[in-house]
Structure formats: C-alpha cells, structure tokens
Amino acid sequence: LLLKEFSMPIFHIDGEPVEFEPGEKIISAALRCGKVIPHYCYHPGMSVVATCRMCLVDVIDLGNGRPAPKLQTACSMDAAEGMKIETLNKKVEEGRKLVNEFLLVNHPLDCPICDQSGECALQDYAFEYGSGKSEMDYSKRVSGWRDIGTFVALERNRCIQCSRCDRFTREITGTNEFGMFNRGHELTVDTYADRPMTNKFQGNMADICPVGAITEKEFRFKRRVWKLKKNRSICTGCSTGCNVTIEHDRNEIFRLKPHENQSVNKWWMCDEGRLTYRMMNERKTRIHQPLGRVDGKLEGITWEDAYGAIAERVGDMSPLPQEVLALTDTHASNEELFLLKKLLKDIFSADNIFCPLPTWEQYESDFFINTLITSDKTPNRAGALALKIKGDTKTAKLKKAIEGDLKVVFVLGNPFEAELEVQEKLKRAQLVVHLGLFHNSWSEIADVVLPGQYYSEKEGTYTNKNQRVQATEIAVQALRRTRPEWQILTELSQALGKTGFFTSVPQVFNAMSWEVKAFSGLSYESLGGIGKELTQKAKDTGMKVVRAQT
C-alpha cells in the first residue's frame, strides 16, 4: 500500500516505461532516463519556447486512448499517466528531416573553420537525422560580423534562432542586454543600442549556444575540441567552488567549462573563473625543484638533501612549542591544512598555525547566477575555519605570536604577502621552510624551498563558502621534480621522526574525518561528483552580505 501511495506516475516511450513528476515535460523525463530526443532550444534552466521544433515526437496515446492529431514538441507537452510516445517511427523521422533542412536553409558550410565543430548539435543532428540534400537553390542570407562583448564573439550567419542567448540575459542574468530583432527571413540576434555586453557571465552564452554562432574569444582557433581530454574538478578562483571540467591536450590546459551541480553552481560559472586556466599553464615563475640556501644563495638540491637538512637543523635547535610557527594561505586543500597542523602538533607539540581571514562580501540577488560572485578569492577559507586554524581580520593574533623569538617557521603557499612587517620579523627565524608553487617574497627569505603542485596536477578536497566539501582529480602531469604538498608534509613529518605514513589523499581525508569534528561522518568515497556538506558547520564572522547590482 505504501509503495502504491508514493510511486511516481508512468508513461511509455518507445514501449519502455518512464517515471515522471506531475507537471514534468516529456523531454525532461526522457533525458533523465537516458532516452535521446534531439533538441536545440530546450534548456532545463530556462523557459520553454519550442521554437526549433526539433524535439518532435508522435503521441500515439494521450493517456485516454486517443492519439494526438499531429507530431508534438516534447519540450512543451506535459507527460501524462498512461501516455504512449514514439520517437523513432517513420512519421517522426520525416518530421525531423524537414525541420533540419529548414534550419540549414541559411546556415553556411563553416564546419571546417568553426570552433564549435566537434561539439555542435546542428552538425551531429544533420548527420543523424538530416536528409543529406536541400531543395534550396538561391543564395543564403548573410549578416555582418558584430562585436557583442568582452568575452564572446557573434557570427550571426550560423545562428538558428533558438533564442537561448536571449532568454539567458533575460531570465538568468537579468541584464536584458541581448535580444532578437526583425521577423521572418531577417530575424537576427544582437545587443541592444549597439553596445557590447558587460555582464560577468558571457561565457555561458557560448556554452549554451547549440551551434557556432556565439563562441569564446579566449578559445578561438586554439584547439579542435575532439583533441581535448576532460577531467572533473572545481574552480579555485573563489570560495564558491563551481564544478568544472578541465579541458586539456598535450599537458596544456585550454579552457574550463562549467559542469552541472544543482547544489553549487547549477549549469553556470563566471568569466573570471574561466580565465584561471592561464595560471595552470604558468611555467616562468614556477618553482621547478627543491632549493636550499648555500652561502646566502638558493641552489637546486635533491629532496633527500632538503629533508635531511631540515631534520638536522631542527635536531640541533630543539625548539620549544612557542618557538615554532606555521603560516598558510587558504588556497591549500583540506588535507594539506590538516597535515600542516598535525606536523606542528605531533613533532613540536605546537599549535601556532595562522592563515589570513580578511572580511569578504557575498552577493545576494533575485537572480541565482549573481550569487556565484564573491570577494573571497580563495577556495578553502571554510576548510581552514573547520580545521580551527587561527586568524582574524586584522592579523592581530599573528602579530602577537611573532613578538617572541622564533626558531622554526613553515610557510605553505603565499599567505600575508602584503604584510611586510610580518615578513621582516619572520626573516630573523633560524629556519624558514617554504612550500609553494611560485617564486614569491617567502621563497626569497626561505632557507629551504619545497616545490608543490597546482590543484589540476594533484588530488585534494576543498570546502566552499556553503561548507560543501568537494574533490578534485589529476588532470595534467606535474613538473618532474615537484611533489603534491600533502606528500611533502607527510615525508617531512617522517624525516622529523614521526612514525606512520600516508600514501594517498583518500587515506589522509579519512584520517581527518576521524580526528576533526567538523568532518566526522564523511569519507572520501562518499563525496562522489557533487560533494557533501560538513556535518558541523563553522561560523564565519568575516562574511558581509551585500545586494548585487544588476
């Protein structure tokens, strides 16, 4: 009885039963269960317009024993109990061929030079459902090139008038910068008042355009998409933690694309986040190998020599707990922060670990996409708070901690880079060890520099502003003589006399969930593709909510 009461209604597609929620469209239910219905204008995040007519299906039973009089658009018709639909019969096949031929009437043969080639819905559907011929024997309509924005380019000749771009600026960003003009044969898309767009989410228009009409300027003519390999990850440009795919070829990253996660960024991401791929390819300022200070100058050394030198100096000094300090930025992963804290506690019985925690602004808006923007440009502030790493808005706690004499200082990343007073005081410590990616003011004053890896080169987890823990995976190969920071911290602990050894990120994460209250109940395997929220959320007093300007 209970099963009957809570079971979802069912309709049939090509003889197969499909469950649906009351009010759900046919195409939505079909796509959810893996049935392919070709479409251009339909997008689950926007309103239904049914302009492309590509999603035609044959409703042979409306649920009352009667068929629909003609082919119906699956995106605009509600599913009904007992409804029977066919998507592969002759009638549907003929309808799709006619629609496809009509959409190609003015479409140029740009595939060889079009950036969308290889991920173009029109190209795929023309091959799958097209007739291969055209009745048209007159010249095609030609529209001029338009500069429509800072991030995207418009080639109007390729447009099939699906109106996704128009609906995006009206319904998603609320900026109303883009629209459809004229009628019939002269119908075109363009910006209003001849002004280029300035919104921060233009790249999404290139993502949702089913053809090559709107493309990213940043990616134009860089690489054919079928050569790109894709890896799931998150954007570390801010604390929102948008889910992305890192797209790369021959160990070079070419672009970041948003990946759907309804709990974080839905289908979208900002243009600033897309540009973070540039830093992943940076090589000039990267630290390529371990460095040790010899006669006042940093010189290349082996990993064994680096660990040995640190262990020897620490052994000679025998520092007291108050003479040891660690600084970290909040770009470090949860595992790295946990291991750094564990290193201080297990080896030195110290708890002097600090990170910058400035105040930050979170936008609130009637349009969800604006809430993706935040002034906190680090990916793991919430993780640092959950791990109880010390910090405050004016670095008062740190300044008090460095008043005494310090013997050993560990620096992870590039924290407090603008605090020259802090750097000057820590410079006097007898041993400064820097773990990082790039040469900076800390590597200049360090006695030993240990090269880490970018998040696209290693595994790790990050806790976003909503305290959701998400994992990253290895996308590209790291520089040969670098190591992931979690491994460096593990090996350093071992060199300093700690027994026990972590061999993988999942192992570190599971140890962290056992020892840290905020992460209790979580396991690395349970994070999956969408992440999990912390079981005990930490309060962030530095957050200020402001109203977004649209």
C-alpha positions in Angstrom: 0.0 0.0 0.0 2.8 2.4 0.9 4.6 1.7 -2.3 1.5 2.4 -4.3 0.9 5.7 -2.4 4.4 7.0 -3.1 5.2 5.5 -6.5 5.6 8.0 -9.4 3.2 8.0 -12.4 4.4 6.3 -15.6 4.2 6.9 -19.3 5.8 4.9 -22.1 8.5 6.0 -24.6 9.1 3.5 -27.5 7.5 0.8 -25.3 9.7 1.5 -22.3 8.1 2.7 -19.0 9.4 6.1 -17.8 8.6 7.6 -14.4 7.8 11.4 -14.3 6.8 14.0 -11.8 3.4 15.7 -12.2 3.8 18.7 -14.5 7.1 17.5 -15.9 7.7 17.8 -19.7 8.2 14.8 -21.9 11.7 15.8 -22.9 12.8 16.3 -19.3 11.6 12.8 -18.2 13.1 11.2 -21.3 16.5 12.8 -20.9 16.6 11.9 -17.2 16.1 8.2 -18.0 18.7 8.3 -20.9 16.4 8.5 -23.9 17.7 10.6 -26.7 15.3 13.3 -28.1 17.2 15.8 -30.3 16.7 19.5 -29.4 18.2 22.9 -29.8 16.1 25.5 -27.9 15.2 23.5 -24.8 17.4 24.1 -21.7 16.4 22.8 -18.3 17.4 26.1 -16.6 15.3 28.3 -18.9 11.7 28.8 -20.0 10.2 26.6 -22.8 9.7 28.3 -26.1 9.5 25.4 -28.6 10.9 27.4 -31.4 13.3 24.9 -33.0 10.7 22.1 -33.5 13.5 19.5 -33.5 12.1 17.6 -30.5 9.0 16.3 -32.4 7.5 13.1 -31.1 4.5 11.0 -32.1 2.0 10.7 -29.3 0.0 7.6 -30.2 -1.9 7.7 -26.9 -2.6 10.8 -24.9 -3.4 8.7 -21.9 -7.1 8.5 -22.8 -6.9 6.0 -25.7 -6.8 8.7 -28.3 -3.7 9.8 -30.4 -2.5 13.4 -30.9 -3.6 14.7 -34.3 -0.1 15.6 -35.3 3.5 15.5 -34.2 4.1 17.3 -30.8 7.1 19.1 -29.4 8.4 17.1 -26.4 9.7 20.2 -24.7 6.3 21.9 -24.4 4.0 18.9 -23.7 3.4 17.6 -20.2 3.8 13.9 -19.6 0.6 12.2 -18.5 -0.3 8.9 -16.9 -0.7 6.1 -19.5 0.6 8.3 -22.3 2.4 6.4 -25.1 5.1 8.1 -27.3 7.1 7.0 -30.2 10.4 8.8 -31.1 11.7 6.5 -33.9 8.9 5.8 -36.3 8.7 7.0 -39.9 6.4 9.9 -39.2 8.9 11.4 -36.6 11.9 10.6 -38.8 10.3 12.6 -41.7 9.4 15.5 -39.4 12.9 15.8 -38.1 14.4 15.7 -41.6 12.1 18.6 -42.7 12.9 20.7 -39.6 16.7 20.0 -40.0 16.6 21.0 -43.7 14.7 24.2 -42.8 17.3 25.1 -40.2 20.1 24.6 -42.7 18.5 26.9 -45.3 20.7 29.9 -44.4 23.4 28.1 -42.5 26.9 28.5 -44.1 29.2 25.5 -44.6 31.6 26.8 -41.9 32.3 23.4 -40.2 36.0 23.3 -41.4 36.7 26.7 -39.8 34.1 26.8 -37.0 35.2 26.5 -33.3 32.0 24.6 -32.5 32.9 21.8 -34.8 33.1 18.6 -32.9 30.6 19.7 -30.2 28.0 21.2 -32.5 24.4 19.9 -32.0 23.5 21.0 -35.6 26.4 19.1 -37.0 25.5 15.9 -35.0 21.8 16.1 -35.8 22.4 16.9 -39.5 24.4 13.7 -39.7 22.0 11.6 -37.6 18.6 12.9 -38.7 19.3 15.0 -41.9 18.2 14.2 -45.4 21.6 15.0 -46.9 20.0 17.2 -49.6 18.4 20.6 -49.9 15.6 21.9 -52.1 17.1 25.4 -51.9 18.8 26.8 -54.9 19.0 30.5 -54.2 21.7 32.5 -52.2 21.8 32.3 -48.5 21.1 35.2 -46.1 24.3 37.0 -45.0 24.6 39.1 -41.8 27.6 41.2 -40.8 30.1 40.4 -38.0 29.3 42.0 -34.6 31.4 42.6 -31.5 28.9 41.8 -28.8 31.0 41.6 -25.7 34.3 41.4 -23.9 34.4 37.6 -23.7 32.4 36.2 -26.7 32.2 36.7 -30.4 29.0 36.6 -32.6 28.8 35.0 -36.0 25.2 35.7 -37.0 25.3 33.7 -40.2 25.5 30.5 -38.2 22.5 31.4 -35.9 19.4 29.1 -36.0 17.3 31.4 -33.8 16.9 29.0 -30.9 16.7 32.1 -28.6 18.8 30.5 -25.8 21.1 33.6 -25.7 18.1 36.0 -25.5 16.5 34.0 -22.7 19.8 33.8 -20.8 20.2 37.5 -20.4 16.5 38.0 -19.6 16.0 35.0 -17.2 19.4 34.1 -15.8 21.5 37.2 -15.5 18.6 39.7 -15.6 20.7 42.2 -17.6 18.5 42.2 -20.7 21.5 43.1 -22.9 20.7 40.7 -25.8 17.7 40.2 -27.9 16.1 39.0 -31.2 15.3 41.6 -33.8 13.2 41.8 -37.1 11.0 39.0 -38.3 10.9 36.0 -40.7 13.8 35.8 -43.1 15.5 38.8 -41.5 15.3 37.6 -37.9 18.6 38.1 -36.1 20.2 38.3 -32.6 22.2 41.3 -31.4 22.8 43.5 -28.4 20.5 46.5 -27.7 21.5 50.1 -28.5 24.6 48.9 -30.3 26.5 48.4 -27.0 28.7 45.4 -26.2 27.7 43.3 -23.2 29.5 43.8 -19.9 27.9 41.1 -17.7 30.3 38.7 -15.9 28.8 35.5 -17.3 29.1 35.9 -21.1 31.0 32.6 -21.4 27.8 30.7 -20.5 26.2 32.0 -23.7 28.9 30.2 -25.7 28.3 27.1 -23.7 24.5 27.1 -24.3 24.7 28.1 -28.0 24.0 24.8 -29.8 25.8 26.0 -32.9 28.9 28.2 -33.6 27.1 31.5 -33.6 28.5 32.5 -30.2 32.0 31.4 -29.3 34.5 32.3 -26.6 37.1 34.8 -27.8 39.7 33.2 -25.4 39.4 29.8 -27.1 39.0 30.8 -30.7 41.2 28.8 -33.1 43.3 27.4 -30.2 42.5 23.6 -30.5 40.0 21.3 -32.1 37.6 20.1 -29.3 37.9 16.4 -30.2 41.6 16.6 -29.2 40.7 17.8 -25.7 40.7 15.4 -22.8 38.3 16.3 -20.0 38.6 15.9 -16.2 36.1 16.7 -13.5 37.3 19.3 -11.0 36.3 22.6 -9.3 37.2 26.2 -10.0 39.5 27.6 -7.3 39.2 31.2 -8.4 36.9 32.0 -5.4 35.1 30.3 -2.5 32.0 29.4 -4.5 33.7 26.2 -5.8 31.9 26.0 -9.1 32.1 22.5 -10.6 34.0 22.4 -13.9 35.7 20.2 -16.5 39.3 21.0 -17.1 39.9 20.5 -20.8 43.5 19.9 -21.9 45.7 18.5 -24.7 49.4 17.5 -24.6 49.6 18.6 -20.9 48.4 22.1 -21.7 45.1 23.4 -20.4 42.9 25.3 -22.9 39.7 26.1 -21.1 37.4 25.5 -18.1 33.8 24.6 -18.7 31.0 24.5 -16.0 29.8 21.1 -15.0 26.3 20.8 -13.7 25.9 20.6 -9.9 22.5 21.8 -8.7 23.8 22.2 -5.1 26.6 24.7 -6.1 26.6 26.4 -9.5 23.8 24.7 -11.4 24.9 25.0 -15.1 26.9 28.2 -14.8 30.2 29.9 -13.9 31.7 33.4 -14.2 34.1 34.6 -16.8 36.8 35.4 -14.2 36.8 31.8 -13.1 37.2 30.6 -16.7 40.4 32.6 -17.0 42.1 30.9 -14.1 43.3 28.2 -16.6 46.1 30.7 -17.5 47.8 30.2 -14.1 47.7 26.4 -14.6 49.9 26.8 -17.6 52.3 29.3 -16.0 55.9 28.0 -16.0 58.2 31.1 -15.8 57.6 31.8 -12.1 57.1 28.2 -11.0 59.4 26.6 -8.6 60.8 23.6 -10.6 62.9 21.8 -8.0 63.8 21.8 -4.2 66.1 24.7 -3.3 68.4 25.2 -0.4 70.3 28.3 0.8 74.0 27.8 0.3 76.3 30.8 1.2 73.3 33.1 1.1 72.0 31.9 -2.3 69.3 29.4 -3.2 70.6 26.5 -5.1 69.0 23.3 -6.5 69.2 20.3 -4.2 67.6 16.8 -4.0 64.5 16.0 -2.0 66.6 13.8 0.3 69.1 16.6 1.0 66.2 19.0 1.7 64.6 16.7 4.2 67.9 15.8 5.7 69.0 19.5 6.2 65.7 20.4 7.8 65.8 17.4 10.2 69.4 18.2 11.1 68.7 21.9 11.8 65.6 21.1 13.9 67.6 18.5 15.8 70.4 21.0 16.6 67.9 23.7 17.7 65.5 21.6 19.8 62.8 24.4 19.6 60.2 24.9 22.3 56.5 24.8 21.2 56.3 28.7 21.3 59.3 28.9 19.1 57.7 27.1 16.1 55.2 28.8 13.8 53.3 27.9 10.6 51.6 30.2 8.1 49.3 29.0 5.4 47.0 30.6 2.8 43.5 29.3 2.1 44.4 28.1 -1.3 45.7 24.9 0.3 43.4 21.8 0.3 41.8 20.4 3.4 44.3 17.6 3.5 47.3 20.0 3.4 45.9 22.2 6.1 45.2 19.1 8.3 48.7 17.7 7.7 50.4 21.0 8.4 48.5 21.3 11.7 49.3 17.7 12.5 53.0 18.3 11.8 53.2 21.1 14.3 51.3 19.1 16.9 53.0 15.7 16.6 56.6 16.9 16.2 56.7 20.2 18.1 53.6 20.0 20.4 52.8 23.4 18.9 49.5 25.0 17.8 50.8 28.2 16.3 49.3 27.9 12.8 47.8 31.0 11.2 46.0 32.0 8.0 44.7 35.3 6.6 41.0 35.7 7.3 40.0 39.2 5.9 36.4 40.3 5.7 34.6 39.4 2.5 31.4 40.2 0.7 28.8 37.7 -0.5 26.2 39.0 -3.1 22.5 38.3 -2.7 20.3 38.7 -5.7 16.9 37.8 -7.2 19.0 36.0 -9.9 20.8 32.9 -8.7 23.8 33.4 -11.0 24.8 36.7 -9.3 25.3 34.8 -6.0 28.2 32.9 -7.6 30.2 36.1 -7.3 32.1 36.7 -4.1 35.0 38.9 -3.0 36.7 35.9 -1.3 39.1 34.8 -4.0 40.4 31.7 -2.1 38.8 28.3 -2.4 39.2 26.9 1.1 38.5 29.6 3.7 35.7 27.4 5.1 38.1 24.5 5.4 40.6 26.5 7.4 37.8 27.6 9.8 36.5 24.0 10.1 40.1 22.8 11.0 40.3 25.7 13.6 43.3 27.4 12.1 43.9 30.7 13.8 43.3 34.0 12.1 41.4 37.3 12.3 40.6 40.2 10.0 43.5 42.5 11.2 46.1 39.7 11.8 46.3 40.8 15.4 46.7 37.2 16.7 49.6 36.6 14.4 51.4 39.8 15.3 51.2 38.9 18.9 52.5 35.4 18.2 55.6 36.7 16.4 56.6 39.1 19.2 58.9 36.4 20.8 62.0 34.8 19.3 61.1 32.1 16.7 63.4 29.3 15.6 61.4 27.4 13.0 58.8 28.8 10.6 56.9 26.8 8.0 55.1 28.7 5.2 52.5 27.0 2.9 51.6 28.9 -0.2 51.7 32.7 -0.2 49.9 33.9 3.0 50.1 37.5 4.2 52.0 38.6 1.1 51.2 42.3 1.7 52.3 42.2 5.4 55.9 43.4 5.1 56.2 43.8 8.8 55.4 40.1 9.4 57.9 39.0 6.7 60.6 41.2 8.2 60.2 39.6 11.7 60.0 36.0 10.4 63.1 36.6 8.3 65.1 36.5 11.6 64.0 32.9 12.4 66.8 30.4 12.4 65.0 28.1 9.9 62.3 29.2 7.3 60.8 26.4 5.2 58.6 27.4 2.2 56.2 25.0 0.5 54.7 26.6 -2.6 54.2 26.7 -6.4 55.6 30.1 -7.4 58.6 32.2 -6.5 57.4 35.0 -4.2 58.6 37.1 -1.2 58.5 33.9 1.0 60.8 31.9 -1.3 63.2 34.8 -1.3 63.7 34.7 2.5 63.4 30.9 2.9 66.3 28.6 3.8 64.7 25.6 2.2 62.1 25.8 -0.7 60.0 22.7 -1.4 58.1 22.9 -4.8 54.4 21.9 -4.7 51.8 21.3 -7.4 48.8 23.1 -8.8 45.3 21.7 -8.0 45.0 20.5 -11.6 48.1 18.3 -11.0 47.0 16.6 -7.8 44.1 15.2 -5.8 42.5 17.1 -3.0 39.4 18.4 -1.3 38.2 21.9 -0.8 35.3 23.3 1.4 33.3 26.1 -0.3 31.6 29.1 1.2 28.4 27.0 1.8 30.6 24.4 3.6 30.3 21.8 1.0 33.4 19.5 0.7 34.3 18.8 -3.0 37.1 16.8 -4.5 39.4 17.5 -7.5 41.2 14.9 -9.6 44.5 14.9 -11.5 44.1 16.5 -15.0 47.6 17.2 -16.2 51.1 15.8 -15.4 53.1 17.9 -12.9 56.6 19.1 -13.3 59.0 16.2 -12.8 60.8 17.4 -9.6 57.7 18.7 -7.8 55.5 16.8 -5.3 52.0 17.4 -4.0 52.0 19.3 -0.7 50.2 16.5 1.2 53.0 14.2 0.2 55.7 16.7 1.2 54.2 17.3 4.6 53.9 13.5 5.2 57.6 12.9 4.2 58.7 15.9 6.2 56.9 14.5 9.3 58.6 11.2 8.7 62.1 12.9 8.3 61.5 14.7 11.6 60.8 11.4 13.5 57.0 10.8 13.1 56.0 7.1 12.6 53.2 6.2 10.3 52.9 7.3 6.7 50.0 8.4 4.4 50.2 7.1 0.9 47.1 8.7 -0.7 44.7 11.6 -0.4 41.7 9.4 0.4 43.8 8.0 3.3 44.5 11.5 4.6 40.9 12.6 4.2 39.6 9.6 6.1 42.1 10.2 8.9 41.0 13.9 9.0 37.3 12.9 9.2 38.2 10.6 12.2 40.2 13.3 14.1 38.4 16.6 13.2 34.8 17.0 14.5 33.6 19.2 11.6 34.5 16.4 9.1 33.2 13.5 11.1 30.9 11.1 9.3 32.4 12.0 5.9 34.5 9.7 3.8 36.4 10.4 0.6 34.3 7.9 -1.3 31.1 9.5 -0.1 31.9 12.9 -1.7 31.2 11.5 -5.2 30.7 14.0 -8.0 28.6 16.6 -6.2 30.3 16.8 -2.8 28.9 16.7 0.8 28.2 19.3 3.4 30.2 19.4 6.6 28.4 17.6 9.5 29.2 20.5 11.8 29.4 23.9 10.2 31.8 26.6 11.3 30.6 30.1 11.7 32.4 32.7 9.5 32.2 36.1 11.2 34.1 37.8 8.3 31.2 37.4 5.8 29.2 40.5 4.9 26.1 40.1 2.7 25.6 42.8 0.1 22.9 43.4 -2.6 24.1 42.6 -6.1 23.8 45.4 -8.7 22.2 44.1 -12.0 
